[in-house]
C-alpha cells in the first residue's frame, strides 16, 4: 500500500465537491491517505508534508499554480513526487506538462503515468514553478476579486487588466542576464521557469520546464493598450524583431527597478525588487503521462 498526502484547495473552483471523491478513488486503488483532512486556515502545507516526510508519501495537490508554490519548499527538500489535479484558474503548470484537466484522468497518472524531473526557478530564495512578474500582473493579482475568479475564471484577470492598465505608468527596469545588461521603461516584466504563464500565454516558443534556463519578457510599448496588439505573439511565443518587447534567457538574472516594486510569484505577491533569480535544474518530481 502506497502512502499519499492529499491537499485539495477549498478555494479552488471545484475544490470542496471533489475532495471526498478524490479520497474515495485513492482508497479504492489501495492508497493509504495519511492526512484525514486539511484546513489551510489552521495549518500550512509545508508543515504537514514535513510531519509525514518519514513515510515517503506521494503528495497530491488539487488546486492551481499558487497551491503548488506553497508546497514547493517541502517537495524539494524531502524529494517527494507531486501529483497535480488542476483545479485552479490558469493551471499553467498542468498546461506545460499536458496534465489532464479531468480529475479522474489526472488521478490515473498514479497508476498509468510516470514521474519526470522538472526545473524550478528561485527568486530571492523563493522557489517557483512557472513565473515571477512585476508591473501589470502584480497590479491585477493584487486587486482581482476571488469571487470573480470563481465565476469567470481567466476572464476575471482580463477584465481586471483593463481596469488597472488605464491607471498605470511604465516603470524603469534594469536586467542583468549572463553578462548582458538591458535597461528600458516597461509595462510588464515576466520571467518564466517553464513555457506557460498568465492565462495560457507562452513566454518563448522553445521554452520548457527542462531546458535549465529562465526566460524574461519585457513589454515596452508606448501606451499600455498597445500591448493587446501583441496578443497573437504572446499566445504563440513567437515575436518579430520590430515588436516592442525584449527577450532574455539565462541560468541567472538580476533585476533592478528605479523604485521598489512588488513582485508576484506564481500568482501571489511574495517579494520585492531588487530580485536575484536562478534556476535549479531537475529539482521537482511530477507525475505525467507515460
C-alpha positions in Angstrom: 0.0 0.0 0.0 1.5 3.4 -1.0 1.2 6.4 1.2 -0.2 9.6 -0.1 -0.9 13.1 1.3 -4.0 14.9 -0.1 -4.4 18.6 -0.2 -7.4 19.9 -2.1 -7.7 23.7 -2.0 -11.2 24.5 -0.8 -10.9 27.9 -2.6 -10.3 26.3 -6.0 -13.2 26.4 -8.4 -14.2 22.8 -7.8 -12.3 22.2 -4.5 -14.9 21.3 -2.0 -17.0 18.9 -4.1 -14.0 16.9 -5.3 -12.2 16.3 -2.0 -14.3 13.3 -1.0 -14.4 11.9 -4.5 -10.6 12.0 -4.8 -10.0 10.3 -1.5 -12.6 7.6 -2.2 -10.9 6.9 -5.6 -7.5 6.7 -3.9 -8.7 4.2 -1.2 -10.3 2.1 -3.9 -7.0 1.9 -5.7 -5.2 0.8 -2.5 -3.6 4.1 -1.5 -3.2 4.9 2.2 -4.3 8.6 2.7 -2.1 9.8 5.6 -4.0 13.0 6.4 -7.7 12.8 7.0 -8.3 16.4 6.3 -6.5 19.7 5.6 -7.6 23.2 6.7 -5.4 25.9 5.1 -6.7 28.4 7.7 -5.2 26.3 10.5 -2.2 24.5 9.1 0.4 25.0 6.4 1.1 22.7 3.5 4.8 22.6 4.2 4.3 21.7 7.9 2.0 18.8 7.1 4.4 17.5 4.4 7.3 17.7 6.8 5.3 15.9 9.5 4.8 12.8 7.2 8.1 13.1 5.3 9.5 9.9 7.0 6.7 7.8 5.4 7.8 9.0 1.9 4.4 9.7 0.5 3.3 11.0 -2.8 1.9 14.5 -2.4 -1.4 15.1 -4.2 -2.4 18.8 -4.7 -5.8 19.7 -6.0 -5.6 23.3 -6.9 -3.7 25.8 -9.1 -0.2 27.1 -9.5 -0.4 29.0 -6.2 -1.1 25.8 -4.3 1.8 24.1 -5.8 4.0 27.0 -5.0 3.1 26.8 -1.3 4.3 23.2 -1.2 7.4 23.7 -3.3 10.0 24.2 -0.5 8.9 20.9 1.2 8.6 18.9 -2.0 12.1 19.9 -3.0 13.6 19.4 0.5 12.1 15.9 1.1 12.3 14.7 -2.6 8.6 13.9 -2.7 6.8 13.3 -6.1 3.9 15.6 -6.9 0.6 14.5 -8.4 -1.2 17.7 -9.6 -5.0 17.8 -10.0 -5.6 21.0 -12.0 -8.3 22.9 -10.1 -7.0 26.4 -10.4 -7.9 29.3 -12.7 -5.0 29.3 -15.1 -3.3 25.9 -14.4 -0.1 26.8 -16.3 2.0 24.0 -14.8 -0.6 21.5 -15.8 -0.7 23.0 -19.3 3.0 22.9 -19.7 3.2 19.3 -18.6 0.0 18.3 -20.5 -1.7 17.0 -17.3 -5.4 16.2 -18.0 -7.8 18.7 -16.6 -10.3 15.9 -15.9 -9.6 14.9 -12.3 -10.1 11.2 -12.9 -7.7 11.2 -15.8 -5.2 13.1 -13.7 -5.6 10.7 -10.8 -5.0 7.8 -13.2 -1.4 9.1 -13.7 -0.6 7.5 -10.3 -1.0 4.0 -11.8 -0.6 4.6 -15.5 1.8 7.6 -15.7 5.4 8.1 -14.7 7.4 10.7 -12.8 9.7 13.2 -14.5 12.0 15.8 -13.1 11.5 19.4 -13.9 13.4 22.6 -13.3 12.4 25.1 -10.5 13.1 28.8 -10.6 14.2 30.7 -7.5 13.6 34.4 -6.9 15.1 36.0 -3.7 15.3 32.4 -2.2 11.6 31.8 -3.0 11.1 28.8 -5.4 8.6 29.0 -8.3 7.5 26.6 -11.0 6.1 29.0 -13.5 6.7 32.7 -13.4 7.5 35.8 -11.5 6.2 39.1 -12.7 6.0 42.8 -12.0 4.0 45.6 -13.4 0.6 44.9 -14.8 0.4 41.4 -13.5 1.2 42.5 -9.9 -1.5 45.1 -10.0 -4.0 42.6 -11.4 -3.1 39.9 -8.8 -3.4 42.5 -6.0 -7.0 43.6 -6.9 -8.7 40.8 -8.8 -11.6 39.5 -6.7 -11.7 35.9 -5.6 -15.4 35.6 -6.3 -14.9 36.9 -9.8 -12.2 34.3 -10.4 -14.6 31.5 -9.3 -17.3 32.9 -11.5 -15.4 33.9 -14.7 -12.1 32.0 -14.5 -9.3 33.6 -16.6 -11.7 36.3 -17.9 -11.6 37.8 -14.4 -8.0 38.6 -15.0 -8.7 40.1 -18.4 -11.4 42.4 -17.1 -9.2 43.5 -14.2 -6.3 44.2 -16.5 -8.4 46.7 -18.5 -9.3 48.5 -15.3 -5.8 48.7 -13.7 -3.9 49.3 -17.0 -5.6 52.6 -17.6 -4.2 53.9 -14.3 -0.7 52.6 -14.7 2.6 54.2 -15.9 5.6 52.3 -17.2 8.5 51.6 -14.8 12.2 51.9 -15.3 14.0 48.5 -15.2 17.5 47.1 -15.4 18.0 43.4 -16.2 21.5 41.7 -15.9 21.5 38.4 -17.7 24.6 36.3 -18.4 26.7 39.4 -18.8 24.1 41.2 -20.9 22.6 44.4 -19.4 19.2 45.8 -20.6 17.6 49.0 -19.4 14.1 50.2 -20.5 10.7 51.5 -19.5 8.4 48.5 -19.2 4.8 47.9 -18.5 5.2 44.3 -17.6 8.2 42.0 -16.9 7.6 38.3 -16.7 10.4 35.8 -16.0 9.4 32.1 -16.6 10.9 28.9 -15.5 8.8 27.0 -17.9 6.7 27.6 -21.0 3.3 28.9 -19.9 2.2 31.8 -17.8 -0.6 34.3 -17.3 -3.7 33.0 -18.9 -2.1 30.4 -21.2 0.5 32.7 -22.7 3.8 31.3 -24.0 7.0 33.0 -22.9 9.1 31.6 -25.8 8.4 29.0 -28.4 11.4 26.9 -27.4 11.0 27.3 -23.6 10.3 24.2 -21.4 10.5 23.0 -17.8 13.6 21.0 -18.6 15.8 23.5 -20.5 17.7 24.7 -17.4 17.0 28.3 -18.3 14.9 31.2 -17.2 13.2 33.3 -19.9 12.4 37.0 -19.4 9.9 39.0 -21.5 9.7 42.8 -21.0 6.7 44.6 -22.7 7.9 48.1 -23.8 5.0 49.6 -25.8 4.4 53.3 -25.7 0.9 53.0 -24.3 -0.4 50.1 -22.2 -3.3 49.4 -24.6 -0.9 48.8 -27.4 0.1 45.6 -25.7 -3.2 44.0 -26.8 -1.8 44.0 -30.4 0.9 41.6 -29.2 -1.7 39.0 -28.0 -1.1 36.6 -31.0 2.6 36.6 -30.3 2.1 36.3 -26.6 -0.1 33.2 -27.2 2.5 31.5 -29.5 5.8 32.7 -28.0 6.9 33.9 -31.5 7.9 37.5 -31.8 9.2 39.7 -34.6 12.2 42.0 -34.5 10.1 45.1 -34.7 7.9 44.1 -31.8 8.3 46.4 -28.7 9.5 43.6 -26.5 12.8 42.4 -25.1 13.5 38.7 -24.6 16.4 37.4 -22.5 17.3 33.9 -21.4 19.9 32.5 -19.0 20.5 30.5 -15.9 20.8 33.6 -13.7 19.3 37.1 -13.7 19.3 40.2 -11.6 16.5 42.7 -11.8 16.6 46.3 -10.5 13.9 49.0 -10.6 14.2 52.7 -10.0 11.7 52.4 -7.2 11.0 49.4 -5.1 8.3 47.3 -6.7 6.2 44.3 -5.6 6.8 41.0 -7.4 4.2 38.3 -7.8 5.5 34.7 -7.6 3.3 32.0 -9.3 0.4 34.4 -8.9 0.8 35.7 -5.4 2.8 38.8 -4.3 5.7 37.4 -2.3 8.7 39.6 -2.7 10.0 43.0 -3.9 12.7 44.4 -6.1 15.7 44.0 -6.4 15.3 40.4 -7.4 18.1 37.8 -7.8 17.0 34.8 -9.9 18.4 31.4 -10.7 17.2 28.1 -12.0 17.6 24.8 -10.1 17.7 22.0 -12.7 15.5 18.9 -12.2 14.6 19.9 -8.7 11.0 18.7 -8.6 9.4 15.3 -9.4 6.0 15.4 -11.1 3.6 12.6 -12.3 3.0 13.0 -16.1 1.5 10.9 -18.9 3.6 7.8 -19.5 
